Amino acid sequence: RATGTHPGGLVPCGATGSCHGGQRCCRARGGSWGCCPFAQGSCCSDGRHCCPGGSRCTGGGWGCSPQRWDLL
């Protein structure tokens, strides 16, 4: 969850992790955290990839596709 920035431009991820400002925290497999370079991005279910805002993960994280609200 990107909840804002803290001193030093860091975004907190859980109790111990952090990402740089402008990034989003994504839960990785095994309970650790990863950083998505897109602040409004979406985390993929594989725990390793993410997509820019307005798109969604496809193929379990192997690609991104434009998100169309009329298809949800």
C-alpha positions as CSV (number, residue, x, y, z in Angstrom):
1,R,0.0,0.0,0.0
2,A,1.3,3.4,-0.9
3,T,0.0,5.6,1.9
4,G,2.2,8.6,1.3
5,T,5.8,9.5,1.9
6,H,7.8,9.6,5.0
7,P,11.0,11.6,5.7
8,G,13.6,10.6,3.2
9,G,11.0,10.1,0.5
10,L,10.2,6.5,1.6
11,V,6.9,4.7,1.4
12,P,6.4,2.2,4.3
13,C,5.7,-1.4,3.4
14,G,4.4,-3.3,6.4
15,A,6.4,-3.1,9.6
16,T,9.9,-3.4,8.2
17,G,10.0,-2.7,4.5
18,S,10.0,0.5,2.4
19,C,10.0,1.7,-1.1
20,H,11.2,5.0,-2.6
21,G,8.6,7.8,-3.0
22,G,6.5,7.4,-6.2
23,Q,6.6,3.6,-5.9
24,R,4.0,1.2,-4.6
25,C,4.6,-1.7,-2.2
26,C,3.7,-5.1,-3.5
27,R,3.5,-8.2,-1.3
28,A,6.0,-10.8,-2.6
29,R,5.8,-14.5,-2.1
30,G,7.1,-15.7,1.2
31,G,5.7,-12.6,3.0
32,S,8.4,-10.1,1.9
33,W,7.8,-6.9,0.0
34,G,8.8,-5.7,-3.4
35,C,8.6,-2.2,-5.0
36,C,6.6,-1.4,-8.1
37,P,8.0,1.6,-9.9
38,F,4.5,2.9,-10.6
39,A,2.8,4.8,-7.7
40,Q,-0.6,4.0,-9.0
41,G,0.4,0.6,-10.4
42,S,-1.3,-2.8,-9.7
43,C,0.6,-5.7,-8.2
44,C,0.4,-9.0,-10.1
45,S,-0.6,-12.2,-8.3
46,D,2.8,-13.8,-9.0
47,G,4.4,-11.5,-6.4
48,R,7.2,-10.4,-8.8
49,H,5.6,-8.1,-11.4
50,C,3.4,-5.1,-11.5
51,C,1.6,-3.0,-14.2
52,P,1.3,0.8,-14.6
53,G,-1.9,2.5,-13.5
54,G,-4.9,2.0,-15.7
55,S,-3.7,-1.5,-16.7
56,R,-4.0,-4.9,-15.2
57,C,-1.8,-8.0,-15.1
58,T,-2.3,-10.8,-17.6
59,G,-0.9,-14.3,-17.7
60,G,0.0,-14.4,-14.0
61,G,2.3,-11.4,-14.3
62,W,3.8,-12.0,-17.8
63,G,2.1,-9.0,-19.3
64,C,-0.1,-6.0,-18.8
65,S,-3.3,-5.1,-20.6
66,P,-5.2,-1.8,-20.7
67,Q,-7.9,-1.9,-18.2
68,R,-11.4,-1.3,-19.6
69,W,-14.0,-0.5,-16.9
70,D,-16.8,-1.8,-19.2
71,L,-15.3,-5.3,-19.1
72,L,-15.1,-5.7,-15.3
